[in-house]
Amino acid sequence: MKRLNLKSKLNLYILTVATIVYGIAIGYISLQLKNKTYADSAKLASAYTREYRNKVQDDLNKIMVSTRTLSDALGDYKNYKEKDRDVYYNDLMVNWMRNNEQFLSVGLSWEKKALDPKYDKINGRVRYVYYRKDDVIQWNTETLDENNEHLTGAYYVIREQNKETIVDPYYDESTLELAGVLMTTVACPIRGENGRFDGLLGVDISLETMKDIIADIHPFKGTVAYIVANNRSMVAHSDHDLIGQDFFVNVHGDSTQFKIGFEKSIQNQSYEFEYLNTKDKNEYFVSFAPISLGKANKKWLIGVEVPVSIVMSEANAIFRNAIIVGIIGLFILYVLIYFVSNAISKPILEGIKFAKTISSGNLEVRLEIHENDETGELAESLSAMAEKLKIIIAEVIHSSNKIADSSLDLSRFAEQLSDGAGSQAASAEEISASMEEMVSNIHQNTQNAQETKKIALKAVEGIREGNEYTQTLAQSIDDIAQKISIIGEISRQTNILALNAAVEAARAGEHGKGFAVVADEVRKLALRSQLAARQIDELSIHGVKLAKDTKDKLTQIIPDIEKTAILVQEIAGASLEQKTGADQVSEAIQQLNLITQQNAGSSARFTQNSENLATEAESLKMLIAYFSVKEE
């Protein structure tokens, strides 16, 4: 797998992070913008709904208030005589119609029981109808429903409830001029004593004006608005062909939310929701607001449907523009990052090249970077490191050369020391053999002296023989003295060698510690050997003197045999002392021989270590040779 360089990584990482941050920022801003736009649009649609609900409600309530006021006035009918009352009420109704041109007709119904206390039927009423014809207000009177049947017409429903109300929308079928006009009736009961229902005042109004109100509701393109009556028929709609039809029959989508909104409107509550229109496949935001008319139980509703796609079109356009601007910004950012990463990575790449050159062993290379930032500090640090490394390597090379030379000298010295130790061991063995022979002779002399004591008095030949033995003894003692002088010389040389070995061991440092201890012990034994040799030499000199004296005495003893025995006795004692000294010398020689053998073994190990040190020094020189450093 190909490894990315630093420049590519900087571009990749920074651009990736920048793109992610930009995407998150654009996404967040766009989401917030969409939510804000949707919320504002929903508020606007709801505001339109409430505004036009209030307009419709105010228009109907004005009629309701006017009708309620007149019905309250009609409630005082008993204060008038019948003849005067009819004239007065007729003028009142005509003037009321004349002052309210939006009224299509006005109906005034009186219960016959209210007008005639003797009337005994359940039903029966007198109806006065006022209407316009050829711009003239006309009226007619009729008596209706004089029976005891249970009637369910609109009038009798209102009579039963005894409340003001608005009649469900309907088309007038009796008046030719109003054929095809959707209308409704605003009705208020006329109450007598104790709130008793005595009659009904109703105003017929056209709902055509509702079309104009609905047509004014267009907060957004594609907005659909409508007014639905209590019986679910559409009073007004943006699509005029739907007026008068059942609202739920024409719902293009799941009617559940619409039914909930309709029920909440009956309960005088507003309601908002979204739905998917199955006809045009668009989502709509719907706002319902109830239309209340006076104290009537019936509630109409006004609804406004806004296409979500239209509402969000501006936000989507802003989002698209933001993406385009962002892409341009990212491209500019990419270019800037490219040059910035190039400026950052260039000195770093120079530093890497410099480090690779150093790692190849060339310490003479120079790093030429002059920046007043972290890369400049890095370059200075690398240059300082290379300079310091150059000094250290030069010192190491110099030291390794010295170590190599010293190891060669030490190896040669170790070989010489090993040879000397071997020679010393051979000499020690010879001295040991001579001492054994000397001890044997001394022992024999002692025995001879004792025998001489016994036979001294027997014959002169024995004295002569003793004189000859004495001469031989003198010669042997003289030989011993010579041998002892050799031992002393060997001990002196051993001492000198031990001192030299200790000095070389100290030079060897850590590797020569063990050999320094051995050299010190050899020096101590050499001193002891020298001391013993000196004592033996002194005894040998003394023995030679005694031998010479003995010879003289033996020469003189012939005349005096008795003195010979005494002298022989003294010789025997001296021989015993010589035997003791010789035993000591022999023991010292054995010990010296053992030490000499140990020195020989140590010399061999020292030689091996010296050779190993020389080998390691050569290896060190080969390793150091990897670095190229000019010699000063």
Secondary structure, 3 states (H helix, E strand, C coil): CCCCCHHHHHHHHHHHHHHHHHHHHHHHHHHHHHHHHHHHHHHHHHHHHHHHHHHHHHHHHHHHHHHHHHHHHHCCHHHCCHHHHHHHHHHHHHHHHHHCCCEEEEEEEEEHHHHCCCCCCCCCEEEEEEEEECCEEEEEEEEECCCCCCCCCHHHHHHHHCCCEECCCEECCCCHHHCCCEEEEEEEEEECHHHCEEEEEEEEEECCHHHHHHHCCCCCCCCEEEEECCCCEEEEECCHHHCCCEHHHHCCCCCHHHHHHHHHHHCCCCEEEEEECCCCCCEEEEEEEEEECCCCCCEEEEEEEEEHHHHCHHHHHHHHHHHHHHHHHHHHHHHHHHHHHHHHHHHHHHHHHHHHHHHCCECCCCCCCCCCCHHHHHHHHHHHHHHHHHHHHHHHHHHHHHHHHHHHHHHHHHHHHHHHHHHHHHHHHHHHHHHHHHHHHHHHHHHHHHHHHHHCCCCHHHHHHHHHHHHHHHHHHHHHHHHHHHHHHHHHHHHHHHHHHHHHHHHHHHHHHHHHHHHHHHHHHHHHHHHHHHHHHHHHHHHHHHHHHHHHHHHHHCCCHHHHHHHHHHHHHHHHHHHHHHHHHHHHHHHHHHHHHHHHHHHHHHHHHHHHHHHHHHHHHHHHCCCECCCC
